[in-house]
Amino acid sequence: MNVLTRTVVNIARSFITNYTPANKFHVIGNYGLNYGIQGSLVGKMRESLTNTFQAFEQIRYRTTLMQMHKRGAPYKKARKSKNPFNGQPFAKGVILKTVVKKPKKPNSANRKCVIVKLSTGKEMTAYVPGIGHNLQEHNMVLCRVGRLQDTPGVKIKCVRGKYDLPHVKKN
């Protein structure tokens, strides 16, 4: 740890731990429960510094496994789910329109897609996998989560062999 970081950490630690009534911003003793503007500012500053340096302590200073277990990991955040069906694996949909989409730069084969009104209420573009399909307006399809990497905006795929979308024909 470099000198500047160590200095900042030491100042913040001394501010948090050595919080005495003689401090000129300390107004709790003078006004009882009425903190005033300065008192609430100092309290919030102290609280935010405590939360910030808790993460630094776990990373920088060699905490034991038991300390980390008790304290938890405040610097980890849960990732937001990218599922467009609100956590469901499949959704039924009615086809509004069949479209042909062009993929991004190195690829050139057109992708057969459909615009679907899902049972969740969303309208999305779904990819129809395999060779050939007979989908038209008002047909029913089952959609699953699965992004089409080279085509922007296509985040779901149709399931073959369910409802009005048959399996791929053998030659």
C-alpha positions in Angstrom: 0.0 0.0 0.0 1.5 3.4 -0.9 2.0 6.3 1.5 -0.9 8.4 0.2 -3.4 5.6 0.6 -2.1 4.7 4.1 -2.3 8.4 5.1 -5.9 8.7 3.9 -6.9 5.5 5.7 -5.3 6.6 8.9 -7.0 10.0 8.8 -10.4 8.4 8.2 -9.9 5.9 11.0 -8.9 8.5 13.4 -11.9 10.6 12.4 -14.2 7.6 13.0 -12.7 6.3 16.2 -11.7 9.5 17.9 -15.0 11.2 17.8 -15.1 13.3 21.0 -17.6 15.8 22.4 -14.9 18.5 22.2 -15.2 18.5 18.4 -16.6 21.8 17.2 -19.1 20.0 14.9 -20.4 17.8 17.7 -23.8 19.3 18.6 -25.5 16.3 20.2 -24.5 17.2 23.7 -25.6 20.8 23.4 -29.0 20.3 21.8 -30.1 16.8 23.1 -32.1 15.0 20.4 -32.3 18.0 18.0 -29.1 17.3 16.0 -29.2 20.5 13.8 -27.7 20.7 10.4 -24.1 20.2 11.3 -24.8 17.2 13.5 -26.7 15.3 10.8 -24.0 16.1 8.2 -21.3 14.8 10.4 -23.3 11.7 11.3 -23.9 10.9 7.6 -20.3 11.6 6.7 -19.1 9.3 9.5 -21.6 6.5 8.4 -20.5 6.7 4.8 -16.8 6.7 5.7 -17.4 3.7 7.9 -19.0 1.7 5.1 -16.4 2.7 2.6 -13.4 1.8 4.7 -14.9 -1.5 5.8 -14.4 -2.8 2.3 -10.8 -1.4 2.3 -10.0 -3.1 5.5 -11.1 -6.5 4.1 -9.0 -6.1 1.0 -6.0 -4.2 2.3 -5.5 -5.4 5.8 -5.1 -9.1 6.4 -8.4 -10.1 7.9 -8.9 -13.6 9.1 -11.4 -15.8 7.4 -13.6 -15.7 10.5 -13.7 -11.9 10.5 -14.6 -11.9 6.8 -17.3 -14.5 7.5 -18.8 -12.5 10.3 -18.7 -9.2 8.5 -19.7 -10.3 5.0 -18.5 -8.8 1.7 -19.9 -5.3 1.3 -18.0 -4.8 -2.0 -19.8 -7.5 -3.9 -23.0 -6.7 -5.8 -25.5 -9.1 -7.2 -25.8 -9.0 -11.0 -29.2 -8.2 -12.5 -30.8 -10.9 -14.5 -31.0 -10.4 -18.2 -34.0 -12.7 -18.6 -36.7 -10.9 -20.7 -39.5 -13.2 -19.3 -39.2 -12.0 -15.7 -37.5 -15.2 -14.5 -39.7 -17.7 -16.5 -37.9 -20.1 -18.8 -40.6 -20.1 -21.6 -43.4 -17.9 -22.8 -46.2 -18.5 -25.3 -46.7 -15.9 -28.0 -48.8 -14.9 -31.0 -47.0 -13.9 -34.2 -47.7 -10.4 -35.4 -45.3 -10.3 -38.4 -42.6 -12.4 -40.0 -39.4 -10.4 -40.7 -35.9 -11.0 -42.1 -33.1 -9.5 -40.1 -29.5 -8.8 -41.3 -26.6 -9.8 -38.9 -23.7 -7.7 -37.8 -20.5 -7.1 -39.9 -18.6 -10.3 -40.7 -21.8 -12.4 -41.2 -24.1 -12.0 -44.1 -26.8 -14.8 -44.2 -30.3 -13.3 -43.4 -31.9 -14.4 -40.2 -35.5 -15.5 -40.3 -37.3 -13.8 -37.4 -40.8 -13.1 -36.2 -42.3 -10.3 -34.1 -44.2 -12.0 -31.3 -46.7 -10.7 -28.7 -45.8 -12.7 -25.6 -48.2 -13.8 -22.9 -46.3 -11.5 -20.5 -47.5 -8.5 -22.6 -44.3 -7.6 -24.3 -43.7 -7.4 -28.1 -40.3 -8.9 -29.0 -38.4 -10.2 -32.0 -37.8 -13.9 -31.9 -35.4 -16.0 -34.0 -36.8 -19.1 -35.9 -34.0 -21.7 -35.8 -33.4 -24.3 -38.5 -34.0 -24.4 -42.2 -37.5 -23.3 -43.4 -40.7 -22.5 -41.5 -44.4 -22.0 -42.3 -45.2 -19.3 -39.8 -47.8 -16.7 -40.6 -49.7 -14.0 -38.7 -51.8 -15.2 -35.7 -49.8 -18.5 -35.4 -48.9 -19.6 -31.8 -45.2 -20.3 -30.9 -43.4 -21.2 -27.7 -40.4 -18.9 -27.1 -37.4 -19.5 -24.9 -34.6 -17.3 -23.7 -31.6 -17.3 -26.0 -29.8 -14.3 -27.5 -28.8 -14.3 -31.2 -25.3 -13.0 -30.9 -24.8 -11.6 -34.4 -28.3 -10.0 -34.8 -29.0 -6.9 -32.7 -32.3 -6.8 -30.8 -33.0 -10.5 -31.0 -33.0 -11.9 -27.4 -35.4 -14.9 -27.7 -35.8 -18.0 -29.9 -38.8 -20.0 -31.0 -39.0 -23.7 -29.9 -39.5 -26.1 -32.8 -42.1 -28.8 -32.5 -44.5 -26.9 -30.2 -47.8 -25.3 -31.2 -47.8 -24.1 -34.8 -44.0 -24.4 -35.5 -43.2 -27.9 -36.7 -39.8 -29.7 -36.5 -37.3 -29.3 -39.3 -38.2 -31.5 -42.3 -35.7 -34.2 -43.3 -34.5 -34.2 -46.9 
